[in-house]
Amino acid sequence: MIPLLALSLGVDAFAVAASCGMSVPDFRRRYAVLLAIYFGAFQAGMMALGTFLGHYFSEQTDEIGRIIAFVLLAVIGGRMVWEALRKNKKEQAITTLGQIRMLTLAAATSIDALAAGVSFGLTMGRLMLACAVIGIVAFAMTLAGGLLGERVGSKFREQAGLVGGLVLIALGVRSLFG
């Protein structure tokens, strides 16, 4: 059950990393590794935090987490779409992937792990195992997504910012109903 949970949580991390790899003009392998570290750590940490919060505020945590994830992903995705649409043909949209943006994306995509932790009544031993598996799977899926996005983005750079932003917005909307 834990590996399936880890895979389902890692899908968003993969999609966001692929979106970043496609849309950020100066995306490098170093960014893919940094994203993977952030996403893996946040997924594992949010799972643990969610488990602890679940003992106290299960319903409220789930609802607030969905709204926070939506807002963060919609704002970042909306900005990417806006940058892609406002550029003229001679000017490339300036989209960077700084530490703050990576941390924000990691936090936004980890809200599902927080919610999953809330619903789990894990013992400490199983919690440690779940966090380790979730963190490792998120790391691997983020790294793969970033590297794949980099390859695809280099071929379709013109449309990549728009597509990447729309993917983030869609993930944010999905988090409201997930």
Steps between C-alpha positions, in 0.01 A plus 500: 500500500782746581667462157168571325448807716854614422439461125171686512659786695798502265289558189447867582869542574584342163254729316622817670865411442430422133318832472800681647742314275295595194438864578814629672743608226816444705385176664799281577547157653602677820145642520353153452709368789410797725131461418524128575662569838241763592204294380621180666565676830170686493298191408653302787478788747142587413398137540645501851348838584163387365505190714567703813238763408252227415473410863375851576342673198424246227209667318628857524852409387375326187280789386753774574777299332302470178441873489866580569616261226254653253609857574874425480478298178251740336714805578822345371327347196312822428822694508661256256202529264503880529874513425456269200211703357646845558832445326540627148656290226847651548505473878518175693293490818724523802416201714745405768505215745637652819511351847175670608307369199638148551403506869153633416445229240626233740263622770204525262546151359548354847158605628367162383759329719383710792141392433607138461682520831187636667302198387764249610510373854856376476716376781837671522679207331259493207505879480879500461477234229218687322691829511819337367321325212296810412809723508708265284222449244430876484874564452522250213180614329595867530845437357353301210235766436751783502738324262217400266361853506842640418523279190148578381528870589814551294306392192178689576623802699250740339195313633660348809442797733132509414458122528700484823292775658175334395618170649569669834159669497331169417681328787387779730137464391522123540629544853174674592300191411759230572 
